[in-house]
Amino acid sequence: MKKLLEEIKNCRVCEDFLDLGPNPVVSGHKNSKIVIIGQAPGTRAHDTAIPWNDKSGKQLRKWLDVADEDFYSLEIVF
């Protein structure tokens, strides 16, 4: 899992097409029960490198009824 996450973070396939440059925003854990994948993170998520760290993420967590600390925890196993 660690190798896969590093490969994703280092991806530069779209570099020529991105105004802000490549910055794959990803996190995960081998015990994760779900994976949420999005496209084209907003400027805030891009700048902070924290996935779903914007208005869309706030709405997503609301729809899922999940607190921020649980959503971002890499330790919680349900």
Residue, then its C-alpha position, 0 to 999 in steps of 0.5 A: m500500500k505504501k508503494l502504491l500511494e507513493e507511485i500515485k503521489n509522484c504521478r506526472v502524466c497530466e503535468d502538461f495540462l495542469d495550470l497549478g502543476p501535478n499534485p495528486v492528493v491521496s491518502g489511505h490505509k491498508n485497513s480502509k473499508i471504502v475508497i473515495i476518488g475524486q477528480a480535479p481537487g480545488t485550489r485549497a485541496h491542491d495547496t494543502a495536499i489534504p483530500w476533500n479539504d474544501k466545500s465539496g469535502k464538507q458537503l461529502r462528509k455531511w452526506l456521509d454523516v461522518a465527522d472530520e476527525d473520523f473521515y481523515s483518520l487513518e487509524i479507525v477500523f470499523 
